[in-house]
Amino acid sequence: MGEEPMSFEAFRRSFSYGDRSDMQFKFLAGMGDEAAADTVAEVLARVGEALDTGALTGVRDAVYAAQVAAYQADDTPVVDDAPFTPLPAPLADLRLALVSAGGVFRADDDPMGPDGPTQAESLGLIKDFLRGAPTLSVIPKNTPDSALTARHPGYDALTAQRDPGTVFPLAVLRELESEGSVQLADIHYAFTGATSQVRLRTQVAPEWADRLVADGVDACLLVAT
């Protein structure tokens, strides 16, 4: 007998931590079946239009509108187990560091060594990632996007490989610094968010916090995927 047919719910959820992990369409997992079906139909309609016209603007706009609608519909998270810490001064007067959970690293400094898995291989290793302790990648302030890459078992990081700024907006922060809007630390950091959360919270994060304090960092911009 053949495999059981996939339900539409399983299909849309597979874009997040599944066989079809895709950063662009991960939002489908959080939608209801009817809304997701309407979204897929709209995107496909724009794809059909693009086949006739050769213009991809309609496809891009349909996907972007769906992403915005899906993420705006999320409930605002409530954090009641951590103290609120207001900024002690205007952001422009503080030393800012970027910390991303997007799995970004310098292409010449793979945190898993020279024989680390490719992005495609990492998707099948998510259980191993979730059991292991996270490793912090060190990225100097002036590192160009062209020197960065990404690997993550929880989403298809091909988008981040093409444009690291989607999960590690260091280039944007450098532009803001040139305008006087922020002051950047010399070193910034990234790790793979699909990791042992217990080890991250109890062992590794406190060490990272000490490092940031030692570097004279006043505030961090935290970026998730």
Summary of the structure (lengths in Angstrom):
residues: 225
radius of gyration: 19.8
end to end distance: 38.8
largest distance: 66.5
contacts: 599
relative contact order: 0.16
helix: 45%
strand: 13%
